[in-house]
Amino acid sequence: MNHALLHVPSKNEVYPPVKYYALSYNYDFSQMVTKVCNIGDNFQSFAVCNALKKNGITSDQIGFLDRETLGLEAMTPNEGILIAQGWFVHGTKEHPMLPIHPSKARQVLFFGFHLNKSAWGTLKKCPDFRTFMKSHEPIGCRDIPTRDFLRTLKVKAYFSRCLTLTFDKQKEPTGEYIYFIDHNDQVLKYLPPSLAGKEKFLSQEIPPDNIPMGEKDVQNIDDIAKKRYIELKQNAKMIVTKRIHIAMPFSAMGIPVILTADRPRSERISVVKEILPIYGKKKFKRINWNISAPDIEKLKSEILLMFTYALGKKEQQIGIVHNRLSQAHYEKAALLMEKACSITLKDRFNFLLTRFISGLQTIIQARKIVKPIEHAIKDIGARLGLRQKNA
């Protein structure tokens, strides 16, 4: 974002101290088949801290709350604002995530919020969830399906995208290695000879030293994530991955990324497909290896502008006023937010038609009707621009 649009406080301006919270991740492995930590979660929290600092918030004002237990009462009530960006489910009785307990923060800013589809059914039947979400609306959603689900509950929601798209662009990437992150060998078959010999292989999934995790384990995973972030930022010439929280932050930094997907139509992909081509397995041979990072500076500026605006609104609700935006940029942000929260006829049509197509697919699969019919329905959705064709 052009920092000229931010109001920089003078030395004489003194604001009351406020605590801001990002998420930390002490995983509930009792609910997981694979006992690993996904450091893409940590990257999302790095992005939250980065966006807060762009708004003049210092490191000593930033704390962390465990995502897995946000639904539990805090032993000591936490003041301040929680930035709820990331992947959420309903959780369990022992480790509830939603609704977030009011003792965790005085205000919650949902921005880059993703609600896993597996939780929709449970949360739809939970009146406390709807009441809670309405008390914190508008809800900034990382993807279109999360936004549309909340709208079915009459909760005001908008497509905020993810703050991992807002890392600063490097002047010129200096790396020399091609990193394959969580990738199988099928892609390597199509690597041009001119790029061979510079491959490095990494995974986003890191096993913790202990299960259940303690504070040192949580910190250790965070330290690993920070080292990984620096390594890729400094040494990557190109990244090949199926991880959206590698694709987004490093594209924002100006590093070319080739994004593949096991499930190109997954609800999580909508945040990425507007900036990068997505290659399914059958399209690996069509990968364009001669690429540069997309220019998303305008999009990045709009995301940060809306975040600053939304953050200011939450601060006002707890009695803090920061004049970070000029009048012109405040008005622009207000218009962007109004437009993002509005439900157009196209939105209604797309949502209803998508639900209809999904319902037909469910019936076809349940009754084991021949595959060609299922493919025809998918093709209809793709032609209407509602779904990406099966790759």
Secondary structure, 3 states (H helix, E strand, C coil): CCHHHECCCCCCCCCCCCCEEEEECCCCHHHCCCCCEEHHHHHHHHHHHHHHHHCCCCHHHEEEEEHHHCCCCCCCCCCCEEEEEEEECCECCCCECCCCCHHHCCEEEEEEEEECHHHHHHHHCCHHHHHHHHHCCCEEECCHHHHHHHHHCCCCEEECCCHHHHCCCCCCCCCCEEEEECCCCCHHHHCCHHHCCCEEEECCEECCCCCCCCHHHHHHHHHHHHHHHHHHHHHEEEEEECCHHHHHHHHHCCCCEEEECCCCCCHHHHHCCCCCCEECHHHHHHCCCCCCCCCCHHHHHHHHHHHHHHHHHHHHHCCCCCCCECHHHHHHHHHHHHHHHCCCHHHHHHHHHHHHHHHHHHHHHHHCCCHHHHHHHHHHHHHCCCCCCCC
